[in-house]
Amino acid sequence: MTEKFGLVFYPNSFILISLISLSWFWEAIVRKTDYSFKRQPPKVFWFAGIVAFFSFWNPDKLGVLSPISLVTSTSPIAFCMITPIYLSLYTLFYPDINLPLFRITSFIGILVAIIGIGMGFFMEDRLEGHYWSILHFPMLVTTVYCFLLGIRAPRL
């Protein structure tokens, strides 16, 4: 809801998020992913942990880097913040994962991250806009990494 336009509906986002939702429902039915941890290089654990931490922390108010944001942030309901958490945790099960799901989620995440970063450059408050772009950077890094990982995945 906005004061100027009232109820706003983004059909593109609705379609993209619906596609991801259908992919995850499909995974729940076919169960292609083996959810047991695989032996991974230490860098994967560092990557997953750091990205998940910063995405979940989500200090969404400019200049307020309070640790209390770990329990009060809106990250669990924001696609931009929860997707890096899902994907970084999903990398811990690699290579026994549902590759189409991994690729779809990461590719759409790349699109949403680019849009989110780009939106920051068009905000009226330039400083807040740049901060908005910085908040979307973990999503861009995670989704690009996961998409490339999914493309290079061994055929099973």
C-alpha positions as a printed Julia matrix, in Angstrom:
156×3 Matrix{Float64}:
  0.0     0.0     0.0
  1.23    3.44   -0.86
 -0.33    6.79   -0.1
  0.02    7.95   -3.68
 -1.01    4.82   -5.61
 -2.95    2.71   -3.08
 -2.63   -1.04   -3.48
  0.26   -1.85   -5.8
  0.64   -5.22   -7.51
  3.82   -6.26   -9.31
  2.84   -8.99  -11.79
  6.46   -9.71  -12.76
  7.49  -10.36   -9.17
  4.36  -12.42   -8.6
  5.19  -14.64  -11.58
  8.84  -15.07  -10.57
  8.08  -15.84   -6.93
  5.3   -18.24   -8.0
  7.78  -20.07  -10.23
 10.17  -20.47   -7.31
  7.33  -21.6    -5.03
  6.23  -24.22   -7.54
  9.83  -25.43   -7.8
 10.07  -25.89   -4.04
  6.67  -27.65   -3.93
  7.92  -29.91   -6.7
 11.02  -30.68   -4.6
  8.78  -31.55   -1.65
  6.99  -34.1    -3.86
  9.87  -35.66   -5.83
 12.52  -35.37   -3.07
 15.56  -35.24   -5.33
 17.74  -33.62   -2.68
 19.61  -35.72   -0.15
 19.46  -33.53    2.95
 22.48  -35.06    4.64
 25.58  -32.91    4.92
 28.34  -33.7     2.46
 32.04  -33.29    2.96
 32.69  -29.79    1.68
 35.79  -27.61    1.56
 36.01  -25.22    4.54
 35.43  -22.22    2.24
 31.89  -23.47    1.56
 31.08  -23.45    5.29
 32.57  -19.98    5.68
 30.64  -18.75    2.67
 27.36  -20.26    3.85
 27.81  -19.0     7.39
 28.86  -15.44    6.6
 26.25  -14.86    3.91
 23.48  -16.4     5.99
 24.47  -14.31    9.0
 24.51  -10.97    7.17
 21.33  -11.76    5.28
 19.5   -12.77    8.44
 20.86   -9.79   10.4
 19.51   -7.35    7.79
 20.15   -4.03    9.54
 17.53   -2.29    7.4
 17.73    1.13    9.04
 20.6     3.29    7.89
 23.29    3.6    10.55
 21.62    1.21   13.0
 23.88   -1.84   13.2
 22.36   -3.24   16.36
 22.74   -6.96   17.1
 19.09   -6.9    18.21
 18.27   -6.88   14.49
 19.12  -10.59   14.5
 15.77  -11.22   16.2
 13.74   -8.19   15.1
 14.58   -7.83   11.41
 12.18   -8.47    8.56
 14.56  -10.89    6.84
 12.36  -14.0     7.25
  9.62  -12.37    5.15
 11.78  -10.59    2.57
 12.71  -12.55   -0.55
 15.93  -10.56   -0.88
 17.13  -11.59    2.56
 15.83  -15.15    2.93
 16.93  -16.44   -0.49
 20.67  -16.12    0.28
 20.05  -18.07    3.49
 18.22  -20.88    1.68
 20.77  -21.08   -1.12
 23.83  -20.89    1.13
 22.44  -23.7     3.29
 21.49  -25.66    0.17
 25.13  -25.57   -0.96
 25.98  -27.7     2.08
 24.09  -30.6     0.46
 25.8   -30.18   -2.92
 26.11  -32.16   -5.27
 23.1   -34.32   -4.29
 20.59  -31.53   -4.83
 17.66  -30.79   -7.1
 19.59  -28.93   -9.82
 16.59  -27.41  -11.64
 15.34  -26.02   -8.33
 18.82  -24.69   -7.5
 19.2   -23.05  -10.91
 15.71  -21.55  -11.0
 15.98  -20.11   -7.49
 19.46  -18.7    -8.07
 18.7   -17.26  -11.52
 15.56  -15.48  -10.32
 17.55  -14.36   -7.29
 20.11  -12.76   -9.63
 17.33  -10.85  -11.38
 15.78   -9.66   -8.11
 19.2    -8.67   -6.7
 20.03   -6.62   -9.79
 16.64   -4.91   -9.62
 17.09   -4.26   -5.89
 20.57   -2.83   -6.34
 19.39   -0.73   -9.27
 16.44    0.63   -7.29
 18.87    2.01   -4.75
 20.27    4.39   -7.35
 16.85    5.92   -8.0
 15.81    6.66   -4.42
 15.32   10.28   -3.46
 17.63   10.0    -0.46
 20.96    9.09   -2.12
 22.59    7.82    1.07
 19.62    5.6     1.89
 19.58    4.41   -1.71
 23.21    3.35   -1.61
 22.57    1.59    1.7
 19.61   -0.21    0.07
 21.94   -1.37   -2.7
 24.5    -2.61   -0.18
 21.8    -4.64    1.59
 21.1    -6.45   -1.68
 24.75   -7.25   -2.36
 24.83  -10.53   -0.34
 21.93  -11.75   -2.45
 23.75  -10.95   -5.67
 26.94  -12.67   -4.53
 25.1   -15.75   -3.28
 22.84  -16.17   -6.28
 25.63  -15.72   -8.82
 27.82  -18.21   -6.93
 24.98  -20.74   -6.69
 23.95  -20.31  -10.31
 27.51  -20.93  -11.49
 27.78  -23.89   -9.11
 24.54  -25.29  -10.53
 25.73  -24.85  -14.12
 29.06  -26.59  -13.39
 27.42  -29.4   -11.41
 28.38  -32.94  -12.36
 25.72  -34.92  -14.19
 24.44  -37.71  -11.98
